[in-house]
């Protein structure tokens, strides 16, 4: 259970930052104590009672909240996945991936 708390905490923090919210703002929107949210994001607490409220405040559904495979994979596994699946993309998607990667450099 310790690993799931850490990974879920990282995911909540990732989504919060993506939405441009501070911990204080998310805590207020989810009606959660800010210190408790901090402990959740650090993986010290599991947001059992506030899970739905946090998801609602982030404007996402629960499956999206638990979509954290990218947080559990290492660089090599992610690279291998990309390389093995890139051949299946159509030309338009290849162009999109190219532009995305180029914009990150």
C-alpha positions in Angstrom: 0.0 0.0 0.0 2.9 2.3 0.6 3.9 2.3 -3.1 0.3 3.1 -4.2 0.2 6.1 -1.8 3.5 7.5 -3.2 2.5 7.0 -6.8 -1.0 8.4 -6.3 0.5 11.4 -4.4 2.8 12.0 -7.3 -0.1 11.8 -9.8 -2.2 14.3 -7.8 0.7 16.7 -7.6 1.3 16.3 -11.4 -2.3 17.0 -12.2 -2.5 19.9 -9.8 0.5 21.5 -11.4 -0.8 20.8 -14.9 -4.0 22.7 -13.9 -1.9 25.6 -12.6 -3.2 25.2 -9.0 -1.3 25.7 -5.8 -1.8 23.3 -3.0 -3.8 25.8 -1.2 -6.1 26.3 -4.1 -6.7 22.6 -4.7 -7.2 22.0 -0.9 -9.8 24.8 -0.9 -11.6 23.4 -4.1 -11.6 19.9 -2.7 -12.5 21.0 0.8 -9.4 19.3 2.2 -7.0 20.6 4.8 -3.9 21.9 3.1 -1.6 20.0 5.4 -3.5 16.8 4.6 -3.1 17.5 0.9 0.6 18.0 1.4 0.8 14.6 3.1 -1.2 13.0 0.3 1.1 14.4 -2.3 4.1 13.2 -0.4 2.6 9.8 -0.2 2.3 9.8 3.6 -1.5 9.7 3.6 -4.0 8.0 1.3 -7.0 10.2 0.4 -9.7 7.6 1.0 -12.4 10.0 2.1 -11.3 12.9 -0.1 -10.5 11.0 -3.3 -13.7 11.9 -5.2 -13.5 15.5 -4.0 -9.9 15.8 -5.2 -10.8 14.3 -8.6 -13.8 16.6 -8.9 -11.6 19.7 -8.0 -9.1 18.6 -10.7 -12.0 18.2 -13.1 -11.1 14.6 -13.9 -12.6 11.2 -13.4 -11.2 8.5 -11.2 -9.7 6.4 -14.0 -7.7 9.5 -15.1 -6.5 10.0 -11.5 -5.3 6.4 -11.5 -3.6 6.7 -14.9 -0.1 6.7 -13.6 1.7 4.1 -15.5 4.2 6.7 -16.8 5.2 7.4 -13.2 6.1 3.7 -12.6 8.1 3.1 -15.7 11.8 3.9 -16.0 13.3 5.7 -19.0 14.4 2.6 -20.8 10.9 1.0 -20.6 9.2 4.2 -21.9 11.7 4.5 -24.7 11.2 0.9 -25.7 7.5 1.3 -25.7 7.7 4.4 -27.9 10.1 2.7 -30.4 8.1 -0.5 -30.6 4.8 1.4 -31.2 6.0 4.2 -33.5 5.9 1.9 -36.6 2.1 1.6 -36.2 1.4 5.3 -36.4 0.1 6.9 -39.5 1.9 9.8 -41.3 -0.1 12.5 -39.5 0.6 11.0 -36.1 4.3 10.6 -36.9 4.4 14.3 -37.8 2.6 15.2 -34.5 5.1 13.1 -32.5 8.0 14.7 -34.4 6.7 18.2 -33.6 6.2 17.3 -30.0 9.6 15.9 -29.5 11.2 18.8 -31.4 9.4 21.3 -29.2 10.8 19.7 -26.1 14.4 20.2 -27.1 
